[in-house]
Amino acid sequence: MRCDSSPLLHLSHSFDLRPAGTADAARIAQWMSQPHIQRWWQQDWSVARWAQEIEQQAAGEHSVPCVVAVEAEDFGYVELYRVRLDRLAEHYAYDDHDWGVHVAIGDLTRVGRGLGRRLLRALADALLAADSACQRVVAEPDVTNSPSIRAFRAAGFEERGELRLPDKTAVLMVREASDV
């Protein structure tokens, strides 16, 4: 799978991941304005700004914006990104084929029910299976985002130390291909 090819990953646990389009901007903007997401993402933007962001990401090679659904109901926003093209590459010994993930569960009725850990496991499994050169999937949640860190741990990610990023102190979470 290439980051610039608008992937569609088939995920376990009944998840459907599709590329986000500008038609999704209103829903994504609404999700990002919710306190449980805004606190960590700090992207409480207008619909127009989200439409622009989705277009920019879709036109580039760095990341792929996606909407994730379970049982045919959209519930969250996911960004898949190549670490080598991201600021994260400056902060750990990455491999050229490392994939990174950002996940936001927008549907508040689905928060705190184990959906995040199942999604994170399914995403990592699918990325590792889709890209044979990829040996690890990473994430960098804020050190104070305990629910996120717990979900990553439950999904098989391991903590690999703290990173001082420009906007936060993060925990490097890593899921190795050998763990699949």
KOLPA-192140 format. One line per 8 residues: for each residue x, y, z of N, C-alpha, C. Coordinates in nm, 2 decimals, decimal comma. Layout:
X/Y/Z/X/Y/Z/X/Y/Z  ...
***
This chain:
0,08/-0,12/0,00/0,00/0,00/0,00/0,09/0,12/0,00  0,05/0,22/-0,08/0,13/0,35/-0,09/0,04/0,46/-0,03  0,11/0,55/0,04/0,03/0,66/0,10/-0,04/0,75/0,00  0,01/0,76/-0,12/-0,06/0,84/-0,22/-0,16/0,77/-0,30  -0,20/0,65/-0,27/-0,29/0,58/-0,35/-0,43/0,57/-0,30  -0,47/0,65/-0,20/-0,61/0,65/-0,15/-0,64/0,50/-0,11  -0,58/0,45/-0,01/-0,60/0,31/0,03/-0,74/0,28/0,09  -0,78/0,16/0,07/-0,90/0,11/0,14/-0,85/-0,02/0,21
-0,84/-0,01/0,34/-0,80/-0,13/0,41/-0,92/-0,21/0,46  -0,91/-0,34/0,45/-1,02/-0,43/0,50/-0,97/-0,47/0,64  -1,04/-0,43/0,74/-1,01/-0,45/0,88/-1,09/-0,55/0,94  -1,03/-0,62/1,04/-1,11/-0,72/1,12/-1,20/-0,64/1,21  -1,28/-0,72/1,29/-1,38/-0,66/1,39/-1,48/-0,58/1,32  -1,52/-0,60/1,20/-1,63/-0,53/1,12/-1,60/-0,39/1,10  -1,47/-0,35/1,10/-1,44/-0,21/1,07/-1,42/-0,19/0,92  -1,47/-0,07/0,87/-1,45/-0,03/0,73/-1,38/0,10/0,73
-1,27/0,11/0,66/-1,19/0,23/0,65/-1,19/0,28/0,51  -1,23/0,40/0,49/-1,23/0,46/0,36/-1,17/0,60/0,36  -1,11/0,64/0,24/-1,05/0,77/0,24/-1,16/0,88/0,26  -1,12/0,98/0,34/-1,22/1,09/0,36/-1,22/1,18/0,24  -1,33/1,24/0,22/-1,35/1,34/0,11/-1,40/1,47/0,17  -1,41/1,57/0,09/-1,46/1,70/0,13/-1,60/1,69/0,18  -1,68/1,59/0,13/-1,81/1,57/0,18/-1,82/1,53/0,32  -1,70/1,47/0,38/-1,69/1,43/0,52/-1,65/1,55/0,61
-1,62/1,66/0,55/-1,57/1,77/0,63/-1,66/1,82/0,75  -1,79/1,82/0,72/-1,88/1,87/0,83/-1,88/1,77/0,95  -1,89/1,64/0,92/-1,89/1,54/1,02/-1,75/1,55/1,10  -1,64/1,55/1,03/-1,51/1,56/1,09/-1,50/1,68/1,18  -1,54/1,80/1,13/-1,54/1,92/1,21/-1,62/1,91/1,33  -1,74/1,85/1,32/-1,82/1,83/1,44/-1,75/1,74/1,54  -1,69/1,63/1,50/-1,62/1,54/1,59/-1,51/1,61/1,65  -1,43/1,69/1,58/-1,31/1,75/1,63/-1,34/1,86/1,73
-1,47/1,91/1,73/-1,50/2,01/1,82/-1,55/1,96/1,96  -1,56/1,83/1,97/-1,60/1,77/2,10/-1,48/1,77/2,20  -1,51/1,80/2,32/-1,40/1,82/2,42/-1,31/1,70/2,43  -1,36/1,58/2,42/-1,27/1,46/2,44/-1,18/1,45/2,32  -1,20/1,51/2,21/-1,11/1,51/2,10/-1,03/1,64/2,09  -1,10/1,75/2,10/-1,04/1,88/2,09/-0,92/1,90/2,18  -0,93/1,85/2,30/-0,82/1,86/2,40/-0,69/1,81/2,35  -0,70/1,69/2,28/-0,57/1,63/2,23/-0,53/1,67/2,09
-0,63/1,69/2,00/-0,60/1,72/1,86/-0,58/1,87/1,84  -0,65/1,95/1,91/-0,65/2,10/1,90/-0,67/2,14/1,75  -0,77/2,08/1,69/-0,81/2,11/1,55/-0,96/2,13/1,54  -1,01/2,22/1,63/-1,15/2,26/1,63/-1,17/2,36/1,52  -1,16/2,31/1,40/-1,17/2,40/1,28/-1,31/2,41/1,22  -1,32/2,50/1,13/-1,45/2,52/1,06/-1,46/2,41/0,96  -1,58/2,39/0,90/-1,60/2,29/0,80/-1,51/2,32/0,68  -1,50/2,45/0,64/-1,42/2,49/0,53/-1,27/2,46/0,55
-1,23/2,48/0,67/-1,09/2,45/0,70/-1,06/2,30/0,70  -1,16/2,22/0,74/-1,14/2,07/0,73/-1,15/2,03/0,59  -1,23/2,09/0,51/-1,24/2,05/0,37/-1,10/2,08/0,30  -1,04/2,19/0,33/-0,91/2,23/0,28/-0,80/2,13/0,33  -0,81/2,09/0,46/-0,71/2,00/0,51/-0,72/1,86/0,45  -0,84/1,81/0,42/-0,87/1,68/0,36/-0,81/1,69/0,21  -0,84/1,80/0,14/-0,79/1,81/0,01/-0,64/1,81/0,00  -0,57/1,89/0,10/-0,43/1,89/0,10/-0,37/1,76/0,13
-0,42/1,69/0,23/-0,37/1,55/0,26/-0,39/1,46/0,14  -0,50/1,46/0,08/-0,53/1,37/-0,03/-0,44/1,40/-0,15  -0,40/1,52/-0,17/-0,31/1,56/-0,28/-0,16/1,53/-0,25  -0,13/1,50/-0,13/0,01/1,48/-0,10/0,05/1,34/-0,08  0,17/1,32/-0,03/0,22/1,18/-0,01/0,24/1,15/0,14  0,22/1,25/0,23/0,25/1,24/0,37/0,15/1,15/0,44  0,02/1,19/0,43/-0,08/1,12/0,51/-0,21/1,10/0,43  -0,29/1,01/0,48/-0,41/0,97/0,42/-0,52/0,99/0,52
-0,61/1,09/0,50/-0,73/1,11/0,59/-0,83/1,00/0,56  -0,89/0,94/0,67/-0,99/0,84/0,65/-1,10/0,85/0,75  -1,21/0,80/0,71/-1,33/0,78/0,80/-1,34/0,63/0,83  -1,37/0,60/0,95/-1,38/0,46/0,99/-1,52/0,44/1,04  -1,58/0,32/1,00/-1,71/0,29/1,04/-1,71/0,15/1,10  -1,81/0,12/1,18/-1,83/-0,02/1,23/-1,97/-0,05/1,21  -2,00/-0,16/1,16/-2,14/-0,20/1,13/-2,21/-0,10/1,04  -2,13/-0,04/0,95/-2,18/0,05/0,85/-2,22/0,19/0,91
-2,17/0,22/1,03/-2,19/0,35/1,09/-2,06/0,42/1,11  -2,04/0,54/1,05/-1,92/0,62/1,07/-1,91/0,66/1,21  -1,79/0,64/1,27/-1,78/0,68/1,41/-1,65/0,75/1,44  -1,56/0,76/1,34/-1,43/0,82/1,38/-1,34/0,86/1,26  -1,24/0,93/1,29/-1,14/0,99/1,19/-1,01/0,92/1,22  -0,94/0,88/1,11/-0,81/0,82/1,12/-0,72/0,89/1,02  -0,60/0,91/1,06/-0,49/0,96/0,96/-0,38/0,85/0,96  -0,35/0,80/0,85/-0,24/0,71/0,83/-0,13/0,79/0,77
-0,01/0,78/0,82/0,10/0,86/0,76/0,23/0,78/0,76  0,32/0,82/0,66/0,45/0,76/0,65/0,54/0,85/0,75  0,60/0,78/0,84/0,68/0,85/0,94/0,80/0,92/0,88  0,86/0,87/0,77/0,97/0,93/0,71/0,94/1,07/0,65  0,81/1,10/0,63/0,77/1,23/0,58/0,71/1,32/0,69  0,71/1,27/0,81/0,65/1,34/0,92/0,75/1,40/1,02  0,71/1,50/1,10/0,80/1,56/1,20/0,85/1,45/1,30  0,77/1,35/1,31/0,81/1,24/1,41/0,95/1,18/1,37
0,98/1,18/1,24/1,10/1,12/1,19/1,23/1,18/1,26  1,21/1,30/1,31/1,33/1,37/1,37/1,35/1,32/1,52  1,26/1,24/1,57/1,26/1,21/1,71/1,28/1,06/1,75  1,30/0,98/1,65/1,33/0,84/1,68/1,40/0,77/1,56  1,46/0,66/1,58/1,53/0,59/1,47/1,42/0,51/1,39  1,36/0,58/1,30/1,25/0,52/1,21/1,31/0,44/1,10  1,23/0,36/1,05/1,26/0,28/0,92/1,18/0,35/0,81  1,23/0,35/0,69/1,16/0,41/0,58/1,02/0,36/0,56
0,99/0,24/0,61/0,86/0,19/0,58/0,76/0,19/0,70  0,80/0,26/0,81/0,72/0,27/0,93/0,59/0,35/0,89  0,48/0,30/0,94/0,35/0,37/0,93/0,32/0,43/1,06  0,25/0,55/1,06/0,20/0,61/1,18/0,05/0,62/1,18  -0,01/0,62/1,29/-0,16/0,64/1,30/-0,20/0,74/1,40  -0,30/0,82/1,36/-0,37/0,91/1,45/-0,52/0,86/1,45  -0,58/0,85/1,56/-0,72/0,81/1,57/-0,80/0,90/1,66  -0,92/0,93/1,61/-1,02/1,01/1,70/-1,15/0,94/1,68
-1,21/0,90/1,80/-1,34/0,84/1,80/-1,44/0,95/1,82  -1,51/0,99/1,72/-1,60/1,10/1,73/-1,74/1,07/1,78  -1,79/0,95/1,77/-1,92/0,92/1,82/-1,90/0,89/1,97  -1,95/0,99/2,05/-1,94/0,98/2,19/-2,00/0,86/2,25  -2,10/0,80/2,19/-2,17/0,68/2,24/-2,08/0,56/2,23  -1,97/0,57/2,16/-1,88/0,46/2,14/-1,75/0,47/2,21  -1,73/0,58/2,29/-1,61/0,60/2,36/-1,62/0,52/2,49  -1,50/0,47/2,53/-1,49/0,39/2,66/-1,55/0,25/2,66
-1,57/0,20/2,54/-1,63/0,06/2,53/-1,54/-0,04/2,46  -1,41/-0,01/2,46/-1,31/-0,10/2,40/-1,30/-0,09/2,25  -1,38/-0,01/2,19/-1,37/0,01/2,04/-1,24/0,06/1,99  -1,18/0,15/2,07/-1,05/0,21/2,03/-0,94/0,10/2,02  -0,93/0,02/2,12/-0,83/-0,09/2,12/-0,85/-0,18/2,01  -0,97/-0,22/1,98/-1,00/-0,31/1,87/-0,97/-0,25/1,74  -1,00/-0,12/1,72/-0,97/-0,05/1,60/-0,81/-0,04/1,58  -0,74/0,00/1,69/-0,60/0,01/1,68/-0,53/-0,12/1,64
-0,58/-0,23/1,70/-0,52/-0,36/1,66/-0,55/-0,39/1,52  -0,68/-0,37/1,47/-0,72/-0,39/1,34/-0,64/-0,31/1,24  -0,62/-0,18/1,27/-0,54/-0,09/1,18/-0,40/-0,14/1,17  -0,33/-0,17/1,28/-0,19/-0,21/1,28/-0,18/-0,35/1,20  -0,27/-0,44/1,23/-0,27/-0,57/1,16/-0,28/-0,54/1,01  -0,38/-0,46/0,97/-0,40/-0,43/0,82/-0,28/-0,36/0,76  -0,23/-0,26/0,82/-0,11/-0,19/0,77/0,01/-0,29/0,75  0,03/-0,37/0,85/0,15/-0,46/0,84/0,12/-0,57/0,73
0,00/-0,61/0,72/-0,03/-0,71/0,61/-0,03/-0,65/0,47  -0,07/-0,52/0,46/-0,08/-0,46/0,33/0,05/-0,41/0,27  0,15/-0,39/0,36/0,28/-0,34/0,32/0,39/-0,44/0,37  0,43/-0,53/0,29/0,53/-0,63/0,34/0,66/-0,57/0,38  0,69/-0,45/0,34/0,82/-0,39/0,38/0,80/-0,32/0,52  0,68/-0,30/0,56/0,66/-0,24/0,69/0,68/-0,34/0,81  0,77/-0,30/0,90/0,79/-0,39/1,02/0,74/-0,33/1,14  0,68/-0,20/1,14/0,62/-0,15/1,26/0,53/-0,04/1,23
0,43/-0,03/1,32/0,33/0,08/1,32/0,35/0,16/1,45  0,35/0,29/1,44/0,38/0,37/1,55/0,27/0,48/1,58  0,27/0,53/1,70/0,18/0,64/1,73/0,25/0,73/1,84  0,20/0,85/1,86/0,27/0,93/1,96/0,16/1,01/2,04  0,08/0,94/2,12/-0,01/1,01/2,21/0,05/1,10/2,31  -0,01/1,20/2,35/0,03/1,29/2,46/0,05/1,20/2,59  0,16/1,23/2,66/0,19/1,15/2,79/0,07/1,16/2,89  -0,01/1,26/2,88/-0,12/1,28/2,98/-0,25/1,22/2,93
-0,25/1,16/2,80/-0,37/1,10/2,75/-0,38/0,96/2,78  -0,41/0,93/2,91/-0,42/0,80/2,97/-0,51/0,70/2,89  -0,63/0,75/2,85/-0,72/0,66/2,78/-0,66/0,61/2,65  -0,59/0,70/2,58/-0,53/0,66/2,45/-0,41/0,56/2,47  -0,33/0,59/2,57/-0,22/0,50/2,60/-0,26/0,37/2,64  -0,37/0,36/2,72/-0,43/0,23/2,76/-0,48/0,15/2,64  -0,54/0,22/2,55/-0,60/0,16/2,43/-0,48/0,10/2,34  -0,38/0,18/2,32/-0,26/0,14/2,25/-0,20/0,01/2,31
-0,18/0,02/2,44/-0,13/-0,10/2,51/-0,21/-0,23/2,49  -0,34/-0,21/2,51/-0,44/-0,32/2,49/-0,44/-0,37/2,35  -0,40/-0,29/2,25/-0,39/-0,33/2,11/-0,26/-0,39/2,07  -0,17/-0,41/2,17/-0,05/-0,47/2,14/0,07/-0,38/2,11  0,05/-0,25/2,13/0,16/-0,15/2,11/0,24/-0,15/2,24  0,37/-0,13/2,23/0,46/-0,11/2,35/0,51/0,03/2,36  0,53/0,07/2,48/0,59/0,21/2,50/0,74/0,20/2,48  0,79/0,30/2,40/0,93/0,30/2,37/0,99/0,43/2,41
0,94/0,49/2,52/1,00/0,62/2,57/0,92/0,74/2,54  0,96/0,85/2,60/0,90/0,98/2,58/0,97/1,06/2,47  0,89/1,14/2,40/0,94/1,22/2,29/0,90/1,37/2,32  0,99/1,46/2,31/0,96/1,60/2,32/0,93/1,66/2,18  0,80/1,67/2,15/0,76/1,73/2,02/0,73/1,88/2,04  0,73/1,95/1,94/0,70/2,10/1,95/0,58/2,13/2,03  0,47/2,05/2,02/0,35/2,09/2,08/0,31/2,00/2,20  0,39/1,90/2,23/0,35/1,81/2,34/0,47/1,72/2,38
0,46/1,66/2,49/0,55/1,55/2,53/0,46/1,42/2,50  0,52/1,33/2,42/0,44/1,22/2,37/0,51/1,09/2,42  0,43/0,98/2,42/0,49/0,85/2,44/0,49/0,78/2,30  0,61/0,73/2,26/0,62/0,66/2,14/0,57/0,52/2,16  0,46/0,49/2,09/0,39/0,36/2,10/0,43/0,28/1,97  0,47/0,16/1,99/0,52/0,08/1,87/0,45/-0,06/1,87  0,41/-0,10/1,75/0,36/-0,24/1,73/0,44/-0,30/1,62  0,52/-0,40/1,65/0,61/-0,46/1,56/0,54/-0,57/1,48
0,59/-0,59/1,36/0,53/-0,70/1,27/0,55/-0,83/1,34  0,65/-0,85/1,41/0,68/-0,98/1,48/0,57/-1,01/1,59  0,50/-0,90/1,63/0,39/-0,92/1,73/0,26/-0,96/1,67  0,25/-0,97/1,54/0,12/-1,00/1,48/0,10/-1,15/1,48
***
